[in-house]
Amino acid sequence: QLQLVESGGGLVQLGGSLRLSCTDSGFNPDYYHIAWFRQAPGKEREPVSCMSSGGMTKYSDSVKGRFTMTRDNARNTVYLQMNSLKSEDTAVYYCTASSISLLQDVCEKGGNYWGRGTQVTISS
């Protein structure tokens, strides 16, 4: 029912900014809990941020104050604004969503829908 597509990844300099998007034509954020995860080389996939169907957000300690998760329901899109990027932010970033799972489960493990990921590389 849902085919999430991430975009906006690329190469950015240390301290720079990037905005990732996650969208689907049938994606209504009002009905889904949504999260961003990332996986760096040699590391396990880790949660970055998540948003409840009501629009409340949570962030991992490593990105608090630097990343912001927002949504545009009219465009069926969720965004991850990334500022003050560090070398350790280099990773493949994934969006995930669920309309049936508990928010805590989506935030910690992801939902039943996943995108294919977009590469973010920080250069110095």
Disulfide bonds with the S-S distance in Angstrom:
Cys22-Cys95 2.06
Cys50-Cys107 1.95
